[in-house]
């Protein structure tokens, strides 16, 4: 499976979309929301599942309000969710 970590490179994401994008809300939540907004606003990347991990309080509330279609998981559930996404991803 391909997952994006760190900076989103537009050309890489469009040419080889990942199965999912994992964003940790405890580390710069505003940057994670911006990344997710970008992915959701671009037709070529709109269908990539976005998983937010380990959020709480105001950062989590803001993110859920802004990106209700994303998945919100705990660190303990992350591996299981990624496996499920990978199983349902089209095989190339």
Order of alpha helices (4+ residues) and beta strands (2+ residues): beta-alpha-beta-alpha-beta-alpha-beta-alpha
